Amino acid sequence: MKIGILALQGDFYKHGEVVQKLGHDVLYVKDLATLKKSDKLIIPGGESTTFLRLIEKLKLRDPLVEFGRTKSVMGTCAGLITLATQVDGLPFPPLGLIDINVERNAYGRQINSFIDEVRVNLSGDVVSFEGVFIRAPKIQKRGQGVRELGWHKEAVVMVANENILVTTFHPELSDDLRLHEFFINNFN
């Protein structure tokens, strides 16, 4: 399977390493041609304003929205923000592929970043997972059809609809491959 990783900004290579360890081909998506070759897509963490500016500049908005309507997409941290329906303070609207309202940098500045245990529901089994939170967003509200799949204490940190999976943390910065494997095997 060919897993595309939006490679405009952020630590996309870390996602690529995880995908390769799981035995799949990686395509670093910087244009429409590479996006079209992808079976699934990961939008990594980074800076959401920069992502959206580059998406607009490269005319990838409509192709990304169309991709997300028909194929599976995983977004982590800024990727979650990029995929949301409502986020305050962005220069361009997010892609609107998962019905969530998000607060950016909800835990504070870079210095307030942290690592802590999260609980994630992977196909019915709730397991512990290392959550790396870097200037992380918070999911404030979720729409109908959006399922809670992960929690840090009482905060919801992972949600999904039919084909979109998003996390407020960075699973690629953990040595644990289970979350990427869950996305690749369970989202069509």
N, C-alpha and C positions, 0 to 999 in steps of 0.2 A: 504494500500500500504506500502511496505517496502522500506524505504529510507536509503541507505547506506551512511555513512559518513567516508571518509578516515581518520582513527584515528592513524596516524603514528606520528603526531606532530602538533602543532598549537592548536587553541581554538575550537576543534571539538565539545566539549560538548555544547557550545553556539548554534551551528547549531542544535544539537540534541534537545535542549529545544524548539527551534522555530518549528521544525518538529513535536514534540509531541503536542505542543499547537494547531497545525493545524490538529491534530487527526490521525497522521500516526505513524506507527511503525518505530523505529530507529534501525539500525544495525551498530555497530562500526566496520568498515572494517580494519582488520590488516592482513588478509590472503585471499587466493584464495577462500576458502570454503565460507566465509562470503560474499565476492564480488558476488559470483554466486547466492546467495539468495536475492540479492538486485534488486529492480525494477528500481531504479534510484540511482545516486551517487552524493554526494557533496564533492568537494575537498576544504577544508577550507584554510584560511590564515595561515601564519606561516613563515617558512624560506624555500624558494624554493630549495636552494642547499641541505638542509637537506632532504626535501621531495624526491628529485631525487636520492640522495644517498641511502635512505632507500628503495625506490621503486626498485632500482637495486639490493640491498643486499637481499631483500625478494623475488626477481624474480617476481615482480608484473607488470613490464613494459608491456610485451605482453598481459597479461590478461586485464590490464587497457585500452590499446589501442583497443583491441577487444571489450570490454564493450562499450567504447565510440563510436565505429562504429555502434553499434546496439541499444544502450540504451541512455537515456538522462543523461547528466552530467552538473553540475553547479560548477564553480570554482570562488572563491573570493580571490582577492589579490595574494598571492603566488599560489593559485589554478589556477588562470588565467595564471600565468607564467608557471606553470607545464603543462597546456593544449596547450600553444601556439606553433607555428611552428618555430619562430625565436626569440631567446633571447641571448644577448651577455653575456659572463662571467659566464656561467654555466659549471660545471664539467662533466655533462651528457646532452645529448640533451633532450629538452622537448618532451612531448608526441605527439605533432603535430596534435591534433584533431580539432583545429580551426585556420584558416589561418590568424594569426596576428603576427606582429613584435612588441616586447615589450622592453621597457627600464625599468630595475629594479631600485628601490629606486629613481624614477625620481623627487620626490618632496624634496628629501634630507634625512637626517638621522632621527632617532627616535624622536629627539627633534623638528623636523619640521612637525610632525604629526598634523592633524587638523580635525575638524568636520565642515561641511558646507552643505548647501542645494544642492542637485542634482536634475535634472529633468530626470524622467524615463518614457518610453513609455510602458505601461502595456496594451496590447491588444487594441491599438489604442488611449488610453487616456494617455496624458502626465501629470504626477502628480509630486508633490514635494516629496522628500524622504530625510531623514537625511543620509548624506554620511560621514562615519568615515574612514579617510585616514591615515593609519599607514605604514610608509615607503613604500608608495604606488607606484606601477608601472604606466607607461603611455603606452597607445596603440599608437604606432608610425605610423603603417600602417596596413590596413586590406585588405584581399584578396577578390576576387569575391565571392559573396554569403554570405558574413558576413555583417549583418545588424547592424547599429547603433541603440541602444535602450536607451542610457542614456548619460547625459552630465553634467559636472561641468563647469560652465561658457562656454567656447568654446571647452574644452577638452572632447573627447569621453571617457566615463568611464564604459560603459556597451555595449556589443555586443553579437550577437548570430548568429549561423548558424542553420541548421535544428534541431539538437538535443543537441547542446552545448550552454550554457549561461554562460558568464563570466562578472565579475565586478572587477574594480580596487580598490573598497572600500569594507568595511565590513558590509553588511546588517544585519548580525546576532547580531551586537552590538547596533542595534537600537531596539526600542520596536515595530517597524512597521513590521508586518508579511507579507505584500503584495508582496514583491519580492520573497520570498520563495514560497508563495502560487501561484504566477504567474508561477514559474518554475515547480512546481508539477502539476499544472493543464493544462499547455500549451505546455509542451515539452514531446514528446512521444518516 
